Every structure is written in C-alpha cells, then in structure tokens.
Amino acid sequence: MQSLVVLSGAGMSAESGIPTFRDMGGIWEQYDVTQVASPEAWRANPELVLEFYNQRRKKLFESEPNNGHLILAELEQWFNVQIITQNVDDLHERAGSKQILHLHGELKKARSTGNPNLVYELKHWGLKLGDVCEKGYQLRPHIVWFGEAVEAIGQAQAIASIADIFVVVGTSLNVYPAAGLVHYVRKGVPVFVVDPAKPLLGNNNNVTYITEKASTGLMKLKEMLTPQ
C-alpha cells in the first residue's frame, strides 16, 4: 500500500467554520499576537491568554468535520495515509483519520506549566486560572506558541521523506518550519497542492495544482488517485 502524506493547514478547517489565523479577517487581525500566543504573553497576562484560547476552543466544540476531512479518512481504504497538520483542532480525528501528527499542539488539551509531560484532554471549552495538574501546577493551553520550539518537526520530516504521494492542502506554505517539509519529499514523488491561492513550490516540475477549496479539491484528488 502506497504512503500518502498530507500536510494540512488552516484552509483545511475553514469550511468547518474555524477562523483562519492569517487570511483577511483572520484571528491575528483582531489580536496582537504578542499578547495572546507567546510565553511573554502568558507571563504578562495569563487570563487574557486563557480567554483567547477558550473562545477558540468553544468554537471548535461547536464545529464538525467537513467533506475534505471525511475524504482524507476515506482514502485510507487505498493508501497508508499519514497527516501532518499545522491545525490545532481535532477535526481530522473526528472525521476518522487514524494517523495524525499535530505540529503546533492541540486545542482540546492542556498541559502542566511545571511538567510538560503532563498533558490532559479537556472535556469542556473553559480553562481558567486555578485549574492545576496533579502536581499542583497551573495548566496552560497545549499549544506551540511563537518563540517555542516545534518539537514534532523531526518526526514530520521523517514522515515526509517516505511519502509515495505528497499532498499539501489549505496552507500558504509561508509558515516555517512546516513549509520546509516539501523539501524532504523524495525526487520524483508526485506532489498535489490543493488551495485556491495556489501557493508555489519553486522549481518542482512534479506538482499538480488543484486551485479549489479543501472539500471540492480533495474530491477531485480522490477521483485522480483511486479506481473509478
């Protein structure tokens, strides 16, 4: 069974009503990123940081996977599908995909500020000051903030390097280190880019662009890759 590796970004979940962070009208236009998504922000105003992520989490609890997520899960009938996602939502999981690597953390989880190995699944959207781990340390969002290391990038690079087919969906390829994963794809491996904005991959001649949103673009990809 061929290995189909998917790099998904904010456009993957936009059709589920999850606001994108960098597009026009996205989240970062409403907030100063240094005030809500950095270690400095957490030290300066943890209540504001918690409220910012509480609102994001509340929206996620109200959202459902879209057809794009469902198609990727369906492709597991024909391929060994591994998803590397820049998204912090759990929509890939809820759609039924089995192998997902979250580069930037997971919104529905919290972790201890005293021991980063203590990570907890949140059953509700609210996380507040006074919510502590079993060791008594305050819980923080299980998110990779600006200025923090993307610890999963090495694992992601290894996954990209064994792809037989590589798919980029819903990402501008402007955010590093995730954008650099395309450079780990072996020469000659077909690459498919699904995005209306058509992010360019330099001089790679083995790229097929599907300039549509995730749901319709991935349907076209499925028709191209699977028996009819």
C-alpha positions as CSV (number, residue, x, y, z in Angstrom):
1,M,0.0,0.0,0.0
2,Q,1.4,3.4,-1.0
3,S,2.2,6.0,1.6
4,L,0.1,9.2,1.1
5,V,1.3,12.0,3.3
6,V,-0.8,15.1,3.7
7,L,0.3,18.5,5.1
8,S,-2.8,20.4,6.1
9,G,-3.2,24.0,7.1
10,A,-5.9,26.5,8.2
11,G,-7.7,26.3,4.9
12,M,-8.5,22.6,5.7
13,S,-10.7,23.6,8.5
14,A,-12.1,26.9,7.2
15,E,-15.2,25.2,5.8
16,S,-16.0,23.9,9.2
17,G,-16.2,27.5,10.5
18,I,-12.8,27.5,12.2
19,P,-11.3,31.0,11.6
20,T,-8.0,31.1,9.9
21,F,-5.2,32.9,11.5
22,R,-3.5,34.8,8.7
23,D,-6.1,35.3,5.9
24,M,-8.1,38.5,5.6
25,G,-10.3,38.7,8.6
26,G,-8.3,36.1,10.4
27,I,-7.7,35.9,14.1
28,W,-4.4,37.7,14.1
29,E,-6.0,40.8,12.7
30,Q,-8.1,41.0,15.9
31,Y,-5.3,40.4,18.4
32,D,-1.7,41.4,18.8
33,V,0.0,38.0,18.6
34,T,2.5,39.0,21.3
35,Q,-0.4,39.5,23.8
36,V,-2.1,36.1,23.3
37,A,0.3,33.5,21.8
38,S,3.7,33.7,23.3
39,P,5.5,32.8,26.5
40,E,5.8,36.5,27.3
41,A,2.1,37.0,26.9
42,W,1.5,34.1,29.3
43,R,3.8,35.6,31.9
44,A,2.3,39.1,31.5
45,N,-1.4,38.3,31.3
46,P,-2.4,34.6,31.6
47,E,-6.1,35.4,32.0
48,L,-6.1,37.1,28.6
49,V,-4.3,34.2,27.0
50,L,-6.7,31.6,28.6
51,E,-9.7,33.6,27.4
52,F,-8.3,33.8,23.9
53,Y,-8.0,30.1,23.7
54,N,-11.2,29.5,25.5
55,Q,-13.1,31.3,22.7
56,R,-11.2,29.3,20.0
57,R,-12.0,26.1,21.9
58,K,-15.6,27.0,22.3
59,K,-15.9,27.4,18.6
60,L,-14.2,24.1,18.0
61,F,-16.6,22.3,20.3
62,E,-19.4,23.7,18.1
63,S,-17.8,22.7,14.8
64,E,-17.9,19.5,12.7
65,P,-15.5,17.9,10.2
66,N,-16.2,19.0,6.6
67,N,-16.2,16.8,3.5
68,G,-12.5,17.4,3.0
69,H,-11.7,15.8,6.3
70,L,-14.0,12.9,5.5
71,I,-12.4,12.3,2.1
72,L,-8.9,12.1,3.7
73,A,-10.3,9.5,6.1
74,E,-11.9,7.6,3.2
75,L,-8.6,7.5,1.3
76,E,-7.3,5.1,4.0
77,Q,-9.1,2.4,2.0
78,W,-6.5,2.7,-0.7
79,F,-3.4,4.3,0.9
80,N,-1.4,4.4,4.1
81,V,-2.5,8.0,4.9
82,Q,-0.4,10.0,7.3
83,I,-1.5,13.5,8.1
84,I,0.9,16.2,9.3
85,T,-1.3,19.2,10.4
86,Q,-0.5,22.7,11.3
87,N,-4.0,22.9,12.8
88,V,-4.7,22.6,16.5
89,D,-8.3,21.3,16.0
90,D,-9.3,17.7,16.2
91,L,-11.4,17.6,13.1
92,H,-9.1,15.1,11.3
93,E,-9.5,12.7,14.3
94,R,-13.3,13.2,14.4
95,A,-13.5,12.5,10.6
96,G,-11.9,9.1,11.2
97,S,-8.3,9.6,10.2
98,K,-6.1,7.3,12.2
99,Q,-2.5,8.7,11.8
100,I,-2.3,12.4,12.6
101,L,0.8,14.4,13.8
102,H,0.0,17.8,15.2
103,L,2.9,20.2,14.7
104,H,1.5,23.1,16.7
105,G,-0.3,21.4,19.5
106,E,-3.9,20.5,20.3
107,L,-6.5,23.0,21.4
108,K,-8.6,20.4,23.3
109,K,-5.6,19.6,25.5
110,A,-3.9,21.4,28.4
111,R,-0.5,20.7,29.9
112,S,1.2,21.4,33.2
113,T,3.4,24.5,33.4
114,G,5.6,22.6,35.9
115,N,5.9,19.3,33.9
116,P,5.3,19.5,30.1
117,N,4.9,15.7,30.0
118,L,1.6,16.0,32.0
119,V,-1.0,16.6,29.3
120,Y,-4.7,16.4,29.8
121,E,-7.7,16.0,27.5
122,L,-10.2,18.8,28.1
123,K,-13.9,17.7,28.2
124,H,-15.2,21.3,28.1
125,W,-14.1,24.5,26.5
126,G,-13.2,26.5,29.6
127,L,-9.7,26.6,31.1
128,K,-9.1,29.1,33.9
129,L,-6.6,30.3,36.4
130,G,-6.7,27.8,39.3
131,D,-7.0,24.8,37.1
132,V,-4.0,22.7,38.0
133,C,-2.3,19.4,37.2
134,E,-1.9,16.6,39.7
135,K,1.3,18.2,40.9
136,G,-0.4,21.5,41.7
137,Y,1.0,23.5,38.7
138,Q,-1.3,25.8,36.7
139,L,-2.5,24.3,33.4
140,R,-1.8,26.1,30.1
141,P,-3.0,25.5,26.5
142,H,-1.2,22.6,24.9
143,I,-0.2,24.9,22.0
144,V,3.2,25.7,20.5
145,W,3.4,29.4,20.9
146,F,5.5,31.8,18.9
147,G,9.1,31.6,20.1
148,E,8.7,28.0,21.3
149,A,10.3,25.0,19.5
150,V,8.2,22.8,17.2
151,E,9.3,19.6,18.8
152,A,7.4,17.4,16.3
153,I,9.2,18.7,13.2
154,G,11.8,15.9,13.2
155,Q,9.1,13.3,13.1
156,A,7.3,15.2,10.4
157,Q,10.4,15.4,8.3
158,A,10.8,11.6,8.6
159,I,7.2,11.0,7.5
160,A,7.6,13.4,4.5
161,S,10.7,11.6,3.4
162,I,8.9,8.2,3.0
163,A,5.9,9.6,1.0
164,D,5.0,8.0,-2.3
165,I,2.5,10.8,-2.8
166,F,2.6,14.1,-1.0
167,V,-0.4,16.4,-0.7
168,V,-0.5,20.0,0.5
169,V,-3.9,21.3,1.4
170,G,-5.1,24.6,2.8
171,T,-1.7,26.1,3.7
172,S,0.1,29.1,2.3
173,L,3.5,27.4,2.8
174,N,4.7,30.6,4.4
175,V,5.0,29.3,8.0
176,Y,8.2,27.6,8.9
177,P,9.4,25.0,9.8
178,A,6.2,23.3,8.4
179,A,6.6,24.9,5.0
180,G,10.1,23.3,4.7
181,L,8.6,19.8,4.8
182,V,8.2,19.8,1.0
183,H,12.0,19.7,0.7
184,Y,12.1,16.3,2.4
185,V,9.9,14.7,-0.3
186,R,12.0,12.4,-2.5
187,K,12.8,13.4,-6.0
188,G,10.2,12.1,-8.5
189,V,7.4,11.8,-5.9
190,P,4.2,13.4,-7.2
191,V,3.1,16.4,-5.2
192,F,-0.5,17.7,-5.2
193,V,-1.3,21.2,-3.9
194,V,-5.0,21.9,-3.1
195,D,-5.6,25.5,-2.4
196,P,-7.4,28.4,-4.2
197,A,-4.5,30.7,-3.7
198,K,-2.1,28.3,-5.5
199,P,1.0,28.5,-3.2
200,L,4.0,27.9,-5.3
201,L,6.7,25.2,-4.7
202,G,9.6,26.8,-6.6
203,N,11.0,24.8,-9.5
204,N,9.4,21.4,-8.7
205,N,8.1,20.1,-12.0
206,N,6.2,17.2,-10.5
207,V,3.5,19.3,-8.9
208,T,-0.2,19.2,-9.8
209,Y,-2.2,22.3,-8.6
210,I,-5.9,21.9,-7.7
211,T,-6.9,25.5,-7.2
212,E,-10.1,24.9,-5.1
213,K,-11.1,24.8,-1.5
214,A,-10.4,21.7,0.5
215,S,-13.7,19.9,0.1
216,T,-14.0,20.1,-3.6
217,G,-10.3,20.0,-4.3
218,L,-9.9,16.8,-2.3
219,M,-12.8,15.2,-4.1
220,K,-11.0,15.9,-7.4
221,L,-7.8,14.4,-5.9
222,K,-9.7,11.3,-4.8
223,E,-11.0,10.9,-8.3
224,M,-7.5,11.2,-9.7
225,L,-5.9,8.7,-7.3
226,T,-8.5,6.0,-6.8
227,P,-10.1,3.4,-9.1
228,Q,-13.4,4.5,-10.6
